[in-house]
């Protein structure tokens, strides 16, 4: 099968871990080893999140006295693509010797009129206490929202229209390469009347971009890998339970947090509704079990009629 794997940013930097390079490279090694069994029988494209990493770079940029203004988010997104792409490129090379691996920087076209620019929901950066978050909101003008047992910064996350370099990705995939691309959802860009591209201040959701790219590449399956074993029904209640197999219409009827599980569920639904065979949301630990239906939440197209 042709599979697109959407690797969560928290798979490379887990909650409450220090954002040191050694920590993240060790997590990239773990991810590469976990994914290695897929490469024997399948064509694989890997996208990855960058929420924790782009947040670290944003803090560094805002605190740098040598800069007259901090680097914009499109530039920070490109930086994280290079950084995380390098770690995954190296660890995949070591995990599957002899296979060609390519890691490339991508742009993702978005609508300049997307309402997400004025309604930020995408979590980035580290987790703070409530008091720390309020201070940062006051001193730096950030928007902050609760996330689990902490608080994090949120930015605008417009809908992805297309990955600009899709044809290049297809060419690499058809050549037999494992492709790492569209990191952090891709660098967000808009197109002007002269067909020129310009970066914009935003972060595109990597799962939604993954669904767009998977459909454009005619992928059979979309694996959305995160730090939980499956989507949970009735989260936070005594009736909480993992969801096994479910069709997209039934899954859409449930409610999920906009800044975390919501985009993963939406990406899975869009992919199968657009012609994909199935999508699975689950843990990185055993992707073969996700493919086989032994774990995770398997999302299928609504039944006809």
N, C-alpha and C positions, 0 to 999 in steps of 0.2 A: 504494500500500500504506500501511497504518498501521504505523509503525516506532517502536520505542522504542530510543533511543540511550543506552547507559550509558557515560558519559565518565569515564575514570579520573582520580583525583586527581593522579596523576603527569603527566597531560597538561597540567595547569595549573601544576604545580610539579615540574620534572624533578629527578632525583637530583642532589644536590650543588649545586643552584641556591640562591641566597639567597632567603629567603621574603619578599622585598620586594613591595609592592603593584604597582609598575611592572613587575616581572618577571612576576607572575601575570596582570596585565591584558594584557600582550603575548602571553602564552600563550593567554589566552581569545580574543584577536583571531585568533590562528592557528587555534584550534579552530573558531570561527565561520566563518571563510573556508573551511576544509576541509569543513564540513558544509553550506555554502550550496547546493551542487548538489542536495542531497536535497530541498530545500524546493519546488522547481519542480513536482515530480510526486507528492510523498508527504506524508501527514500525519505529523508528527514530534513526539514527546515526548522531552525530554532530561533524563536524570538525571546526577548527577555525584558523584564521590568527594570526600572531605574529609579523608583521612588525614593528609597533610602539614599542612594548614591547622589542623585541630582540635588537632593536637599543639603547634603554635606558640602557639595561644591558651591551651592548658592550661599551658604553661610560664610564659606571662605572668601568668596568673591565680594560679598557685602562688607566683610571686615577688612579687606585689603586696602591699606592707606595709599597705595600706589595707583589705584584705579580712581578715575574721576567719577565713573558710574559703574555699578556692578555689571558683570556679563549678563546679557539677556538669556532667557530660558532656552531659546533655540540653540544657542552656542553651548550652554551647559549640557543640553541633551546630546549634542554631537560629541562632547567630551566624554560623557558616560558611555556612549556607544563604542568609542575607541578603547576606553579602559576595560569595560566588561567584556567587549568582544575579544580583546587580547587575552584576558584570562581564560575565557571559554575556548578560544582558538588553541591555545597551548595545552590546556588540559584534555581537550578532545583528541588532539594529536597524540598525546601520551596514552590516552585510554584506548584508542583504536589505531595502533601503528599501521602505516601503509595506506590509510584512507586519506583522500584529499579533503581538507577543511578550508572553507573561506569565511572570513568575517568582514562584512562591509557596512559602511555608513549609509543610511537611507533617509530620505525625506518623505513625509506624509502630507499630502494636500488636505487642507481643511477649508471650511467656509468662513470667510472673514466676518460674516454676519451671524455666526453661530452664537446662540444665547449663552453658551457656557463661558464665554469671555467675561460676562457680568455676573455669573453664578458659580463661583469656584467650589468644586467638590472633590478634586483629585488630591489624595494624600501624598505628601512628599516629605522626605527628611526624617529626622530622628523623632522619638517619642519624648514629650516633656510632661512635667507636672502641670496642673491647672495654673498655678501661680507663675511658673516659667513661661507658659504659653501666653498668658495675658500680658506679661511684661514684653515679650517679643512682639506681640500684636501692637502694643503701644509704641515701642521704640522703633520698630522697623516697618510698621504698617501692614503686617501680615494678616491674612485671614486664617483663623485656627478653628478646628473642630475636634470633638472628642473621638478617639479611636481606641476601642477596647478599654483598657484600664489607664490610658494616658491621653494626651492631646498632641495633635500634629498640625503642621501647616497644610493648607489646601490652596490649590491654584486652579485656574480654568482648564477644562479638558474638553476641547471641541471634538465633534465626531469626525473620524477619519473617512475621507472620500476614496483615496487610493494611495498605494505606495508608489512613488514616482519611478523607482528603479525596478519595478516588477519584472520587466523583460530580462534584465540582467540577472536577477535571482533565478528565473526560470532557466536561463542559459546555463548557469552554474549547476543547478539541480539536475538538468538533463545530462550534464557531463559526468555525473556520478559523485559530485562533491556533496559533503555535508555543509549546509549553509547557515551561518549565524547572521541574522539581519534584523532590521526594523526594531532595534533595541530601544526600550523606553517608549514604544509606539511609533518610533521614527521622529525625526526632527520636524516640528510642525511648520508648514509653509503655506502661503496663499499665492494664487496666480493672478497677475494683473491683466489688463486688457491687451497688452503686447505679448502675452504668454510667457512673461518672466516670473520667476519664483522669488519670494521674499519670506524670510523667517518671521515668526510671530511669537509673542510672549505667552507660552502655554506649554502644557505637557499632555500628549495624546495618550489615552489608555491603551496599554500594550495588548490587552486581550481583545478589544474591539478592532484594533489594527490587525491582530492575528487572524480574526475572522474574515476581514476584508481580503487580506493577502491569501489566506487558505482558499477562499472561493476563486480568486483570480488565478491561482496556480492549479486549480482543479484537484485539490487535495481530497483524499478519501475521509480522513479523520482529523479532528482538532483535539489535542490534549492540552487542557488548561491545568497546569501544575502549580500547586500552592502549598501552604503549610498546614492544611487540614485534610483529613482523609476523604471527605465528601461534603456535598451541600447538606445543610441541616434544616429539617422541617421544624417549625415552631421553636426557633432558636431562643434560648434563654427561659424556656418554660418547662414545667415538669413533663410535657409531652414531646420534648426535643428528641429527634431521631434522624439518623442518616437517611438520605434519599438514594435508592438504588437506581433502577431504570425508570425513566419518565419521559413523556413526550413534551415537546417545546410548548405547546399550548397550555398544558397543565402546569408546567414550571413557571410560565409567564403569569399565571393566575396568583402566584404567591408573591410576597413582598420581601425584598432583600436590601441591605444597606447600600446606598448609592456609592459610597466611597470605597467599598471593599468587595463583598460578594456580588453585588448588583451587576457590575460590568462583566464579571465572569459568566454569570447566568445569561446576560444579554448576548454576549459573544457566542456562547454555545447555541443559543436559540437561533441567532441570525445565520450561523453557519449551516445548520441542518435545514432551516427554512429556505436557504439559498441553493440547496442541492447536495450538501455534504451528507455522507452516509451516517455518521454519528459524531458526537463530541463527548468528551469525558472530563469532568472536573474532579480532581483528587490530588493525592500526595505524590511527591516526586519519588518516594522510596521504591516503588515497584511499577514502572510504566507498563511492563508486560501484563501485569494483573489488571491494569486499567483497560488495556486493549482487549483482553479476554473477557471482560465483564465480571471479574472476580472482586473488584474493589472500585471505589469511586462512584460518582453519580453519572450515569450514562444517559445522554440526551439524544432523543430520536425525533424525526419529523412527525408532526401531527398526522394521525390516521386520516386517510382520504374519506370524505363522506361523514 
